[in-house]
Amino acid sequence: MAQLKISGGLLARNTLLNLIGQAMPLAVGVVTIPFIVRGLGTERFRLLPLAQQTHDSRPAPSNGHSNLPVGSLRGEPWLV
């Protein structure tokens, strides 16, 4: 079995890519949300979180959690 060697450069590169991947949606939101609020108006913009809460919060079957037994309506797995 081959042993995996992780160098400092590889770790730094992957860390930087991870941080960029986390920061990009934040930056896009900071730029676009004022336009969305202006376009929808404040009354309609306040309804967006309510509409998002009505979606099913259980994990989707395609993300690898479909074989977990469900212990509650919130989709928490049972402790076995």
C-alpha positions in Angstrom: 0.0 0.0 0.0 1.4 3.4 -1.0 1.9 5.9 1.7 0.5 9.4 1.0 2.9 12.2 1.4 1.6 15.7 1.9 4.0 18.5 1.4 3.7 22.0 2.8 3.2 23.5 -0.6 0.3 21.2 -1.5 -1.4 21.9 1.9 -1.0 25.7 1.4 -2.3 25.5 -2.2 -5.4 23.5 -1.2 -6.0 25.7 1.8 -5.9 28.8 -0.4 -8.3 27.2 -2.9 -10.6 26.3 -0.1 -10.6 29.8 1.3 -11.3 31.2 -2.2 -14.2 28.8 -2.6 -15.7 30.0 0.7 -15.1 33.7 0.0 -16.5 33.9 -3.5 -20.2 33.3 -2.6 -19.8 35.9 0.2 -18.4 38.4 -2.2 -21.1 37.8 -4.8 -23.8 38.2 -2.2 -22.3 41.4 -0.9 -22.3 42.8 -4.4 -25.7 41.5 -5.6 -28.0 41.7 -2.5 -28.4 45.5 -2.7 -29.6 45.1 -6.3 -32.0 42.3 -5.3 -33.4 44.4 -2.5 -33.8 47.4 -4.8 -35.5 45.3 -7.5 -37.8 43.3 -5.2 -38.5 46.0 -2.7 -38.0 45.5 1.1 -41.5 43.9 1.6 -40.9 41.1 -0.9 -37.2 40.7 0.1 -38.4 39.9 3.7 -40.5 37.0 2.4 -37.5 35.2 0.9 -36.3 33.5 4.1 -39.9 32.4 4.8 -40.1 30.8 1.3 -36.7 29.1 1.9 -37.8 27.6 5.2 -40.7 25.8 3.6 -38.4 23.5 1.7 -37.7 20.1 3.1 -34.6 20.3 5.4 -33.8 16.5 5.2 -30.8 15.5 3.2 -31.3 14.8 -0.5 -31.1 11.1 -1.4 -28.2 11.9 -3.9 -25.8 13.2 -1.3 -24.9 9.8 0.3 -27.1 10.1 3.4 -30.0 8.1 1.9 -29.0 4.9 3.8 -29.2 6.6 7.3 -32.3 5.9 9.3 -34.2 9.1 10.1 -34.9 9.7 13.8 -36.8 13.0 13.6 -38.5 15.3 11.2 -35.4 17.4 10.9 -33.5 14.5 9.3 -31.1 13.8 12.2 -29.8 10.2 12.1 -30.4 7.8 14.9 -27.6 7.0 17.2 -26.9 3.3 16.7 
